[in-house]
Each structure stands twice: as structure tokens, then as C-alpha cells.
Amino acid sequence: MVSFMLLSKEKIRKDLKNMTGNIKDKLKKYDDTMMSIIEDLNTNDLQTKTVTLRIGGTLFELTPKAGEPLEIEAQIRKEYEEKLNEKRNLIKDSIKSKMSEVSILVSSIQDEYERKERLLKDTLAKSAPMPNVTWDHAVRGLSIVKGQGRGEICWLVKRTYNPKYVDHKNIEPLYIKKLMTNIYIRVRTQDDNIVGVSSHYMNNLEYFDHYHQNHPDCWGNWVYPKKWKVVEDIITIADQAVAVMENINTMSIARRTPHLLPRLETLRRHVSRETTAPVDIKVGTTGLREGLGMAEPNSDIWGN
């Protein structure tokens, strides 16, 4: 859609430029033609070859006698030339005035188009085509927000922070339950490029404070795709991100004491020595913490 708008705008711009250029050329040509006609007017065009005279019922035709022109003729011609020159100048001034008005009108049309072109260009620079997000995508936790730059979209996918391992060792079931938090996984795209993936609190959209939060998140060895084609690609990336967050890698810690989560040293004391399969704890989403809006956790559990 954006490409179509750009092509249409470019065609309109070229058509208007050609049209205004043609009008100005024609005006210049008309002006030159009319001025040339006026300049060619002179008293020689006013002379007559014959004069008729009617006396009674008889019509006489008089013809000039060959010889030197009379002095009176020169005087009359001079008077006519002066009068004609005055009229000629008046006609020129009138034509120039009208041509100037037409030229100003053409320029104003061009200026108005250029103003609208700049407005359209600015709008297109900040616009992004609406992706094909359906109700089913919304049910799966997806919503979208317009970004700051051209073609930028922020995709917010509702997911659960659910760490199960520390260095691939199982966390005690009680601590798995206490760590679970509703969050957003934000995927930033510009056109078909993926430019960022990060986790955020649901109540204020600030960065979610966890052990690998480095504003934005540190994803370890996981590298998110650089391109997307369909909406399902965004949801898949969010699922991959929360899967990466299931393991707390103590070799790449960014936050040892994240807000509302146990200290790393405390968490280590509640980790099993075995690397068996993770414990699947069923907890309703209404019972999960959603970040800074919740009360402080139990100090006895969190401090030991």
C-alpha cells in the first residue's frame, strides 16, 4: 500500500510539474506574440489610397497626386504616431498585468501542491502498513503499537516468566511457583526487519527486572531472526524468548538482586543437584505477579 501511494504521488508530481511547465511556456509564447503584434502597429498602416466624395447624386473618387508629401501630412502622421504610441503602451501594460496574474495563479497552484507533497511525505515517513493481525492472534496474547520511526511497529506478546533451572539444574517446586510473573515480550520491527526483542512489566511497560536484564535483555547464545514474514513469526519469537528465560545462567548474570525476585545466592540454595526433567506446576494466571504493581513477596521465603 505504501509503495502504491509513493508511485501515485510521484506520478502526480511529475504530471503537475509538466502541466505547470507547459502553461508557463504557453504564457510566455502568447506574451511574445501579442507584444510583437503591438510593436508592428504604425501610422503607415493608417494611410488610404483613395478618397470618395459625393456631390448630389454623383460619387467622385479622388486619388493622390504624385510628388512630394505635403507638410500637413507629416504633422498629422506625427500626431497619430504619438496617440498610437500611448495606446500601444496602455495595451502592453494591460497584457503584462493579466499575464502576471495568470503566472501568480500557476505558481500558487504549484506551491500548494509542493506543500501537500511535503505533508504527504512526512506522513508516509511516519506511517506503517497495518499487519494482518486477527482476533485469534489477540486471543494468543498479541497486540501491536505504532513505533516512533517510519515503518516501525512494537509487537507486545503476553507471556509468563517461568524460570525452571539454574545452570540447567532444577529449581525447587516452591521457588518455581514464586518466580512466575506475567510479562510482555516486546518485538520491535521496522518494515520486515526485526530490530529488537525485550521483556517488560505488564503494568507500566518498563523493562522487566530479572537476572539477565541489561536494558535490553541479554539472551545468551540465542539469536533472534532478523526478518519476519507473517504474524505467526512474531509469536514464535516470543515463545522462543520465554523458553530461553527458563534457564538462569549464572555465568552471564546481569542482575544479582532483581526487584521482586530472590537474590541469586538465595536462589542457588533452592536448586536441586540433579538435572532431571523440570517440574510442571499448574498455576492460574490470576495468581501470578505482574511486576511493580504487586506487594513485596514473603521475606522469610525470599531471604533464605
C-alpha positions in Angstrom: 0.0 0.0 0.0 2.8 2.4 0.9 4.6 1.6 -2.4 1.4 2.3 -4.3 1.0 5.6 -2.6 4.6 6.5 -3.3 4.2 5.6 -7.0 0.9 7.6 -7.2 2.5 10.6 -5.5 5.5 10.5 -7.9 3.2 10.3 -10.9 1.1 13.2 -9.7 4.2 15.3 -9.0 5.6 14.7 -12.5 2.2 15.4 -14.2 1.8 18.6 -12.3 5.3 19.7 -13.0 4.9 19.1 -16.7 1.5 20.8 -16.7 2.7 23.9 -14.9 5.8 24.0 -17.1 3.7 23.8 -20.3 1.3 26.5 -19.0 4.3 28.8 -18.3 5.8 28.1 -21.7 2.5 28.9 -23.4 2.0 32.1 -21.4 5.5 33.2 -22.5 4.7 32.4 -26.1 1.4 34.2 -26.0 3.0 37.2 -24.4 5.8 37.4 -27.0 3.2 37.1 -29.8 0.9 39.8 -28.6 3.8 42.2 -27.9 5.1 41.6 -31.4 1.7 42.4 -32.9 1.5 45.6 -30.9 5.1 46.6 -31.9 4.3 46.2 -35.6 1.4 48.7 -35.4 2.5 52.0 -37.1 0.9 55.0 -38.8 1.8 53.7 -42.3 -0.9 51.2 -41.8 -3.4 54.0 -41.4 -3.0 55.7 -44.8 -5.6 55.4 -47.5 -5.1 55.1 -51.2 -8.4 56.6 -52.4 -10.9 59.0 -51.0 -14.6 59.2 -52.2 -16.7 62.4 -52.4 -20.4 62.5 -53.1 -21.9 65.7 -54.6 -25.6 65.5 -55.1 -26.3 62.2 -56.8 -22.8 61.9 -58.1 -19.9 60.0 -56.4 -16.3 61.2 -57.1 -13.2 59.1 -56.4 -10.1 61.2 -55.5 -6.6 59.8 -55.9 -3.3 61.3 -54.6 -1.2 63.2 -56.9 2.3 62.0 -57.4 5.0 64.2 -55.8 6.4 65.3 -52.5 4.1 64.8 -49.5 2.6 67.9 -48.0 3.9 69.3 -44.8 0.5 68.9 -43.2 0.6 65.1 -43.8 3.8 64.8 -41.8 2.2 66.7 -38.9 -0.9 64.6 -38.9 1.2 61.4 -39.0 3.3 62.6 -36.1 0.1 63.3 -34.1 -1.2 59.9 -34.9 2.1 58.3 -34.0 2.1 59.9 -30.6 -1.5 58.8 -29.9 -0.9 55.3 -31.2 2.2 55.0 -29.0 0.2 56.0 -26.0 -2.4 53.3 -26.7 0.3 50.8 -27.5 1.8 51.3 -24.1 -1.6 51.0 -22.4 -2.2 47.8 -24.1 1.2 46.4 -23.2 0.7 47.3 -19.5 -2.7 45.7 -19.5 -1.3 42.5 -21.1 1.6 42.4 -18.7 -0.7 42.8 -15.7 -3.0 40.0 -16.9 -0.1 37.7 -17.7 1.4 38.4 -14.2 -1.9 37.5 -12.6 -2.1 34.2 -14.5 1.6 33.5 -13.7 0.9 34.1 -10.0 -2.1 31.7 -10.1 0.0 29.0 -11.7 2.8 29.5 -9.1 0.3 29.3 -6.3 -1.1 26.0 -7.6 2.4 24.6 -7.8 3.3 25.9 -4.2 0.1 24.4 -2.8 1.0 21.0 -4.4 4.5 21.2 -3.1 3.1 21.9 0.4 0.8 18.9 0.2 3.6 16.8 -1.2 5.8 17.7 1.9 2.9 16.9 4.2 2.3 13.5 2.4 6.0 12.7 2.5 6.1 13.5 6.3 3.0 11.3 6.8 4.5 8.4 4.8 7.8 8.7 6.7 5.9 8.0 10.0 3.4 5.5 8.7 3.4 1.8 8.7 1.0 -0.6 6.9 -1.4 -2.4 9.3 -0.3 -6.0 9.6 -2.8 -8.8 9.3 -3.5 -9.3 13.0 -6.6 -11.3 13.7 -8.8 -11.9 16.7 -7.1 -15.3 17.0 -3.7 -13.6 17.4 -5.2 -11.4 20.1 -6.5 -14.4 22.0 -3.0 -15.8 21.9 -1.8 -12.7 23.7 -0.7 -10.5 20.8 -1.3 -6.7 20.5 0.5 -4.1 18.5 1.6 -0.4 19.0 2.8 2.1 16.4 6.5 2.8 16.7 8.4 6.1 16.6 10.1 5.8 13.2 9.0 5.1 9.7 7.5 1.6 9.3 8.2 0.8 13.0 5.8 -1.5 14.9 6.0 -2.7 18.5 4.5 -6.1 19.0 3.5 -7.0 22.6 3.0 -10.7 23.3 1.6 -11.6 26.7 3.7 -14.4 28.2 4.8 -15.8 31.6 8.3 -15.6 33.1 8.7 -19.1 34.3 12.4 -20.0 35.1 12.8 -23.7 35.9 16.5 -24.2 36.0 19.7 -22.6 37.3 22.6 -23.7 35.2 20.3 -26.5 33.9 19.6 -27.8 37.4 16.0 -27.9 38.6 14.7 -25.2 40.9 12.7 -26.4 43.9 8.9 -26.5 43.0 8.0 -23.9 45.6 10.5 -21.5 44.1 9.3 -22.1 40.6 5.9 -21.0 41.7 7.2 -17.9 43.4 9.2 -16.8 40.4 6.4 -16.9 37.9 5.4 -13.5 36.6 3.1 -12.2 33.8 5.2 -10.1 31.4 5.2 -8.8 27.8 7.7 -9.9 25.3 8.2 -6.9 23.0 9.3 -7.5 19.4 10.3 -4.3 17.6 10.1 -4.4 13.8 10.8 -1.9 11.0 9.2 -3.0 7.8 10.2 -6.6 7.5 13.3 -6.3 9.8 13.3 -7.4 13.4 15.3 -4.8 15.3 14.9 -5.8 19.0 13.4 -8.3 21.5 13.0 -7.5 25.1 10.9 -8.3 28.2 8.6 -5.7 30.0 6.3 -5.4 33.0 2.7 -5.5 32.0 1.5 -2.7 34.3 4.0 0.1 33.2 5.9 -1.4 30.2 9.2 -0.8 31.9 12.0 -3.3 31.4 11.2 -6.5 33.4 13.8 -6.7 36.1 15.3 -10.2 36.1 18.7 -11.9 36.3 19.6 -11.3 32.6 18.1 -7.8 32.2 20.7 -5.4 30.8 18.3 -2.8 29.2 17.6 -4.6 26.9 17.8 -8.3 27.9 20.8 -10.4 27.5 19.8 -13.5 25.5 23.0 -15.5 25.8 23.6 -17.7 22.8 20.1 -17.3 21.4 20.0 -15.1 18.3 16.5 -14.0 17.2 15.7 -13.9 13.5 16.4 -10.7 11.6 13.4 -10.9 9.3 9.7 -11.7 9.6 7.0 -12.5 7.0 3.8 -13.5 8.8 2.3 -12.6 12.2 3.0 -16.2 13.5 6.7 -15.4 13.2 6.4 -12.8 15.9 4.5 -15.1 18.2 7.1 -17.8 17.6 9.9 -15.4 18.6 8.1 -14.5 21.8 7.8 -18.2 22.7 11.5 -18.8 22.0 12.4 -15.8 24.2 10.5 -17.2 27.2 11.9 -20.6 26.6 15.4 -19.1 26.8 14.4 -17.4 30.1 13.6 -20.8 31.6 17.3 -21.3 32.4 19.2 -18.8 34.7 22.8 -19.0 33.5 25.0 -17.8 36.4 27.9 -17.4 34.0 26.3 -14.4 32.4 24.4 -12.6 35.1 23.4 -9.0 34.6 21.3 -8.5 37.8 22.2 -10.4 41.0 19.4 -8.8 43.0 16.5 -8.1 40.6 13.5 -6.4 42.1 10.7 -8.7 43.4 12.8 -11.8 42.7 15.1 -13.6 45.2 18.8 -12.8 45.3 20.9 -15.1 43.2 22.7 -16.5 46.3 19.3 -17.3 47.8 18.1 -18.9 44.6 21.2 -21.2 44.4 20.3 -22.7 47.8 17.0 -23.9 46.4 18.3 -25.7 43.4 18.4 -29.5 43.1 21.8 -31.2 42.4 20.2 -33.4 39.8 19.5 -32.3 36.2 16.3 -34.3 35.9 13.2 -33.2 33.9 11.6 -29.9 35.1 8.7 -29.9 37.5 5.4 -28.8 35.8 3.5 -26.7 38.2 0.0 -25.6 37.2 -0.8 -22.0 38.4 -3.7 -19.9 37.2 -2.6 -16.6 35.6 -4.8 -14.7 38.0 -2.4 -15.8 40.8 0.8 -14.6 39.1 2.6 -11.4 40.0 2.6 -8.7 37.3 5.6 -6.7 38.4 5.9 -3.5 40.3 2.2 -3.2 41.0 2.3 -6.1 43.4 3.1 -6.2 47.1 6.6 -7.3 48.3 7.0 -11.1 48.4 7.3 -13.0 51.7 10.6 -12.0 53.2 11.1 -15.4 55.0 10.9 -17.3 51.7 12.8 -14.7 49.7 15.6 -14.1 52.2 16.6 -17.8 52.8 
